[in-house]
Amino acid sequence: HYALAPDAGVDMGVSALDLCKHMLFFGETGSGKSTCGARPMAKQWIGQACGGLLCLDGKGALPGELSSLIQYRIKPGVAFAPF
């Protein structure tokens, strides 16, 4: 009885409460993980000022695209020691 649960033929939505959970996008190369999932979700998260965001991408493309929206970006040459 979740109001935003997907039913056949009905668009699916994600609430701010849903965004407070961890999200993992997985699939084959070129299946749309970044384009249809991670990018829109990150932009919505940042746009709604919901809190922090950790974006990990082995290729480095997604953090680069989000760099104008995020406050800190850890990349080679950046002095950062979280541990």
The 8 nearest C-alpha neighbors of each residue, nearest first, counted from 0:
[[1, 2, 4, 3, 5, 6, 11, 12],
 [0, 2, 4, 3, 5, 6, 12, 14],
 [3, 1, 4, 0, 5, 12, 11, 14],
 [2, 4, 12, 1, 5, 11, 13, 14],
 [5, 3, 1, 2, 6, 11, 12, 0],
 [6, 4, 11, 9, 3, 10, 7, 12],
 [7, 5, 9, 8, 4, 10, 11, 3],
 [6, 8, 9, 5, 10, 11, 4, 3],
 [7, 9, 6, 10, 5, 11, 4, 12],
 [10, 8, 6, 7, 5, 11, 4, 12],
 [11, 9, 12, 5, 8, 6, 7, 3],
 [10, 12, 5, 3, 9, 4, 13, 6],
 [13, 11, 3, 14, 10, 4, 5, 2],
 [12, 14, 17, 15, 3, 11, 18, 16],
 [13, 15, 17, 16, 18, 12, 3, 19],
 [16, 14, 18, 17, 19, 13, 49, 44],
 [17, 15, 14, 19, 18, 20, 13, 49],
 [18, 16, 14, 15, 19, 20, 13, 21],
 [17, 19, 15, 20, 16, 14, 13, 44],
 [20, 18, 16, 17, 15, 21, 49, 50],
 [21, 19, 18, 17, 22, 16, 15, 23],
 [20, 22, 23, 19, 18, 17, 53, 52],
 [23, 21, 20, 24, 18, 37, 19, 17],
 [22, 24, 25, 21, 37, 32, 36, 20],
 [25, 23, 32, 22, 26, 37, 36, 33],
 [26, 24, 23, 32, 27, 30, 28, 31],
 [27, 25, 30, 28, 32, 24, 31, 29],
 [26, 28, 30, 29, 25, 32, 31, 24],
 [29, 27, 30, 26, 31, 32, 25, 33],
 [28, 30, 31, 27, 32, 26, 33, 34],
 [29, 31, 27, 28, 32, 26, 33, 34],
 [32, 30, 34, 35, 33, 29, 36, 28],
 [33, 31, 36, 24, 34, 35, 30, 37],
 [34, 32, 37, 36, 38, 31, 35, 61],
 [33, 35, 31, 38, 32, 36, 37, 39],
 [36, 34, 31, 33, 32, 37, 39, 38],
 [37, 35, 32, 33, 38, 34, 39, 40],
 [36, 38, 33, 40, 39, 41, 32, 35],
 [37, 39, 41, 40, 33, 34, 36, 42],
 [40, 38, 42, 41, 37, 36, 43, 35],
 [41, 39, 43, 37, 38, 42, 44, 36],
 [42, 40, 44, 38, 43, 39, 37, 45],
 [41, 43, 39, 45, 44, 40, 46, 38],
 [44, 42, 46, 40, 41, 45, 47, 39],
 [45, 43, 41, 47, 42, 46, 49, 40],
 [44, 46, 48, 42, 47, 43, 41, 49],
 [47, 45, 43, 48, 44, 42, 49, 41],
 [46, 48, 49, 44, 45, 43, 15, 42],
 [49, 47, 45, 46, 50, 44, 51, 43],
 [48, 50, 47, 44, 45, 51, 15, 19],
 [51, 49, 48, 52, 45, 44, 19, 47],
 [52, 50, 53, 49, 45, 48, 44, 69],
 [51, 53, 54, 50, 41, 45, 44, 69],
 [54, 52, 55, 51, 62, 41, 72, 69],
 [53, 55, 62, 52, 56, 61, 41, 37],
 [56, 54, 53, 57, 62, 59, 61, 58],
 [55, 57, 59, 58, 61, 54, 62, 60],
 [56, 58, 59, 55, 60, 61, 62, 54],
 [57, 59, 56, 60, 61, 55, 62, 63],
 [60, 58, 56, 57, 61, 62, 63, 55],
 [59, 61, 63, 58, 62, 64, 56, 57],
 [60, 62, 64, 63, 59, 65, 56, 33],
 [63, 61, 65, 64, 60, 59, 66, 54],
 [64, 62, 66, 60, 61, 65, 59, 67],
 [63, 65, 61, 62, 66, 60, 67, 68],
 [64, 66, 62, 68, 63, 67, 61, 69],
 [67, 65, 63, 69, 68, 64, 62, 72],
 [66, 68, 65, 69, 64, 70, 63, 62],
 [69, 67, 65, 66, 70, 45, 42, 64],
 [70, 68, 66, 71, 67, 65, 72, 45],
 [69, 71, 68, 72, 66, 67, 51, 65],
 [72, 70, 69, 73, 66, 68, 74, 67],
 [71, 73, 74, 66, 70, 69, 62, 77],
 [72, 74, 77, 71, 75, 79, 78, 76],
 [73, 75, 77, 72, 76, 78, 59, 79],
 [76, 74, 77, 73, 78, 72, 79, 59],
 [75, 77, 74, 78, 73, 79, 72, 80],
 [78, 76, 75, 74, 73, 79, 72, 80],
 [79, 77, 76, 80, 73, 75, 74, 81],
 [80, 78, 77, 81, 73, 76, 82, 74],
 [79, 81, 82, 78, 77, 73, 74, 76],
 [82, 80, 79, 78, 73, 77, 71, 53],
 [81, 80, 79, 78, 73, 77, 53, 74]]
